[in-house]
Amino acid sequence: MTVTTPAPPRRRWPSPLALGITAAVVALHVFAWNATGFSPAALVQGADGIADFFAEALPPDLTWDTVLRPSLEAALVTLGIGLLGTTFSVPFALVLALLAARATTSGSAAYQAARSVLSFLRSVPDVVFALIFVTAVGLGPFAGVLALVFHNTGVLGKLWAEAMEETDLGPRDALWVHGASRVQVAAHAVLPTALPQLVGLLLYRLDVNVRSSLVLGLVGAGGIGFLINQSIKLFRFDEMVTHILVVLVLVIVVDQLSALIRRRIGA
């Protein structure tokens, strides 16, 4: 009995499309390398400067009256900026999300208008909003809250709209058939179905906004970021490290609380 050996599989070469995409990605990375001046050699040459920085920054300055207490107070302000910026954006984000979701709106004009507004608010960084409101209302946390309200409305509205579009359309269609209005469909079908996802996304944005409040402080919007900026300008790197450690504790606490609430909701 003759045993036939199967022929080895033919080697398949990449298609021209795959080769073109690979070449384009490589070309983009080469362009980015040159445009950013990426240089590992410069990092190695700057090792002495990095060592000097750590020598001045460590150990951190934990003086209570002049450093640690103001840092803790500013951290609470930073938390307040993130909290208010998230909370005050909720009604605006919810209205725009309902208009920007196919599950709750059938008018193309309202849908496109809501999507355009969300895209604009999302495309403008919160730091740019902060600079605008610092000019309008002056330095301080209020400018940071306003910046987060505008930017978070765009981001949260987009996330909520996508969550609504991914819900089960059965309850919505059933209400449509029985003559329910758009408000009734949203209130009794779409929102109850998407509520766990909406709350989870809200907590995620709160976590992000608390960290964003730190950056906003660097441009004059108050909070602990303002203290970090002052420490850098005065070359008090030991104070800067103290402020960063306080921020680290704040972020960990907010993250753990958000995770706890998400687990409760999931349960």
C-alpha positions, 0 to 999 in steps of 0.5 A, a space after each residue: 500500500 502506497 502512502 502519499 505524503 501530503 505536499 507541504 503548504 505553500 508559503 503565502 507572501 504578504 499581500 500588497 495591501 499589507 506591505 503598503 500598510 506596514 510601509 506607511 506605519 514605518 514611515 510615520 514612526 520615522 517621521 515622528 522620531 525625527 519631528 520629536 527629536 527623540 534621542 536616547 543619547 541625550 537622555 544618557 547625557 542628561 543622567 547627571 542632571 537627573 541625579 542632581 534633581 533627585 538629590 535635591 528632591 529627596 527626602 521630601 519636605 514634610 514640614 507641617 505648617 508650611 508644606 504638608 498642611 497647605 498641600 492637604 488643603 489644596 488636595 481637597 480643593 483639587 478633589 472639589 474641582 473634579 467633583 463639581 466639574 463632573 456633577 455639574 456636567 451631568 445634566 448637559 451631558 445627559 440631554 446631549 447624549 439622549 439627542 446624540 443616540 439613535 436609540 432615543 432620537 429619530 430626527 437627523 438634524 437633532 442627532 447631527 447637531 448634538 453630535 457636533 456639539 459633543 465633538 467640539 466640547 470633546 476636541 477642546 482640551 480642558 487646559 484650553 478651557 481653563 486658560 479661557 476661564 482664567 481670563 474671564 473669571 480670574 485665577 482660582 478653582 472656579 475657572 477649573 470647575 468651569 473648564 471641566 464642566 465644558 470638557 466633561 460634557 463632551 466626553 461624558 455625553 459621547 460615552 453615554 450616547 454610545 452606551 445607550 446605542 448598545 442597549 437592548 432595543 426590544 423594550 424600546 421598540 415595544 414602547 414605540 409600537 404602543 405609541 409612547 413618546 420619546 421622553 417615555 421611551 428614554 425614561 422607561 426603556 433606554 435609561 433603566 437598561 443602560 443605567 449600570 453602564 452610565 453610572 460606571 462611566 460617570 465614576 470613571 470620568 470622576 476619576 479622570 477629572 480629579 487627575 485633570 484638576 491637577 494639570 489645571 492647577 498648573 495654569 492657574 486654576 487652583 488646587 494642588 497643581 498650583 502649589 506644584 507649579 510654585 515649587 518648580 518655579 522656586 526650585 523647591 523640589 523637595 516640596 514638589 515631591 511632597 505635593 506629588 505624594 499627596 496627589 498619589 494618595 488622593 488618586 488611590 483613594 478616589 480610585 478605590 472608592 470608585 471601584 467599590 461603588 462599581 462592584 456594588 452596582 455590578 452586584 
